[in-house]
Amino acid sequence: MLTPDEIAEINLLCQFNLANSKEGLKIHQHDADPATVAAAERLFRQGLVTQQDGGYLTSLGLDAAEHSQALLTILRADPA
């Protein structure tokens, strides 16, 4: 089972625009959800994003974001 921290990290990875690698994310600590701020910091420590407050995906982060977004696409597909 996924932990709340892992869910927050996956949610953050799913916010990246995979069509434009020069488009990153900026998490504003003063008004962002604390779980999102913490998720960004963990992704940074794991080497998936370039900054503690988001930034850009690293090559490992791009792989993780692609897999995360692909999984959501599969799960959200109409089974008909």
C-alpha positions as a Markdown table, in Angstrom:
| # | Residue | x | y | z |
|---|---|---|---|---|
| 1 | Met | 0.0 | 0.0 | 0.0 |
| 2 | Leu | 1.2 | 3.5 | -0.8 |
| 3 | Thr | 2.0 | 5.9 | 2.1 |
| 4 | Pro | 0.6 | 9.4 | 2.1 |
| 5 | Asp | 4.2 | 10.7 | 1.4 |
| 6 | Glu | 4.5 | 8.5 | -1.7 |
| 7 | Ile | 1.1 | 9.6 | -2.9 |
| 8 | Ala | 2.1 | 13.3 | -2.5 |
| 9 | Glu | 5.3 | 12.6 | -4.4 |
| 10 | Ile | 3.5 | 10.9 | -7.3 |
| 11 | Asn | 0.9 | 13.7 | -7.4 |
| 12 | Leu | 3.7 | 16.2 | -7.7 |
| 13 | Leu | 5.4 | 14.2 | -10.5 |
| 14 | Cys | 2.1 | 14.1 | -12.3 |
| 15 | Gln | 2.1 | 17.9 | -12.4 |
| 16 | Phe | 5.1 | 18.2 | -14.6 |
| 17 | Asn | 4.5 | 18.9 | -18.3 |
| 18 | Leu | 6.3 | 16.0 | -20.1 |
| 19 | Ala | 5.8 | 17.8 | -23.5 |
| 20 | Asn | 8.2 | 20.6 | -22.4 |
| 21 | Ser | 11.3 | 19.7 | -20.5 |
| 22 | Lys | 12.1 | 23.4 | -20.0 |
| 23 | Glu | 8.9 | 23.9 | -18.0 |
| 24 | Gly | 9.4 | 23.2 | -14.3 |
| 25 | Leu | 7.4 | 23.7 | -11.1 |
| 26 | Lys | 7.9 | 26.2 | -8.3 |
| 27 | Ile | 6.4 | 25.3 | -5.0 |
| 28 | His | 5.8 | 28.4 | -2.9 |
| 29 | Gln | 6.4 | 27.4 | 0.7 |
| 30 | His | 4.3 | 30.3 | 2.1 |
| 31 | Asp | 1.1 | 29.2 | 0.5 |
| 32 | Ala | 1.5 | 25.6 | -0.8 |
| 33 | Asp | 0.1 | 22.6 | 1.1 |
| 34 | Pro | 2.8 | 21.4 | 3.6 |
| 35 | Ala | 2.5 | 17.9 | 2.2 |
| 36 | Thr | 3.4 | 19.2 | -1.3 |
| 37 | Val | 6.3 | 21.3 | 0.1 |
| 38 | Ala | 7.7 | 18.2 | 1.9 |
| 39 | Ala | 7.2 | 16.0 | -1.3 |
| 40 | Ala | 9.2 | 18.4 | -3.3 |
| 41 | Glu | 12.0 | 18.3 | -0.8 |
| 42 | Arg | 12.0 | 14.5 | -0.8 |
| 43 | Leu | 12.1 | 14.4 | -4.6 |
| 44 | Phe | 15.0 | 16.8 | -4.5 |
| 45 | Arg | 16.9 | 14.6 | -2.0 |
| 46 | Gln | 16.2 | 11.5 | -4.1 |
| 47 | Gly | 17.6 | 13.3 | -7.2 |
| 48 | Leu | 14.3 | 13.5 | -9.2 |
| 49 | Val | 14.1 | 17.3 | -9.3 |
| 50 | Thr | 16.7 | 20.0 | -9.5 |
| 51 | Gln | 15.6 | 22.3 | -6.6 |
| 52 | Gln | 14.1 | 21.8 | -3.1 |
| 53 | Asp | 11.1 | 23.8 | -4.2 |
| 54 | Gly | 10.5 | 21.9 | -7.5 |
| 55 | Gly | 12.6 | 23.1 | -10.3 |
| 56 | Tyr | 13.0 | 20.8 | -13.3 |
| 57 | Leu | 13.0 | 17.1 | -13.6 |
| 58 | Thr | 16.3 | 15.3 | -13.7 |
| 59 | Ser | 16.7 | 12.3 | -16.1 |
| 60 | Leu | 15.7 | 10.0 | -13.3 |
| 61 | Gly | 12.8 | 12.3 | -12.4 |
| 62 | Leu | 11.7 | 12.3 | -16.0 |
| 63 | Asp | 11.5 | 8.5 | -16.0 |
| 64 | Ala | 9.5 | 8.6 | -12.7 |
| 65 | Ala | 7.1 | 11.3 | -14.0 |
| 66 | Glu | 6.6 | 9.3 | -17.3 |
| 67 | His | 5.7 | 6.2 | -15.4 |
| 68 | Ser | 3.5 | 8.0 | -12.9 |
| 69 | Gln | 1.6 | 9.8 | -15.6 |
| 70 | Ala | 1.3 | 6.6 | -17.7 |
| 71 | Leu | -0.2 | 4.7 | -14.7 |
| 72 | Leu | -2.8 | 7.5 | -14.2 |
| 73 | Thr | -3.7 | 7.3 | -17.8 |
| 74 | Ile | -4.2 | 3.6 | -17.6 |
| 75 | Leu | -6.2 | 3.8 | -14.4 |
| 76 | Arg | -8.4 | 6.6 | -15.7 |
| 77 | Ala | -9.1 | 4.9 | -19.0 |
| 78 | Asp | -12.7 | 4.0 | -19.8 |
| 79 | Pro | -12.9 | 0.2 | -19.7 |
| 80 | Ala | -15.5 | 0.1 | -22.4 |
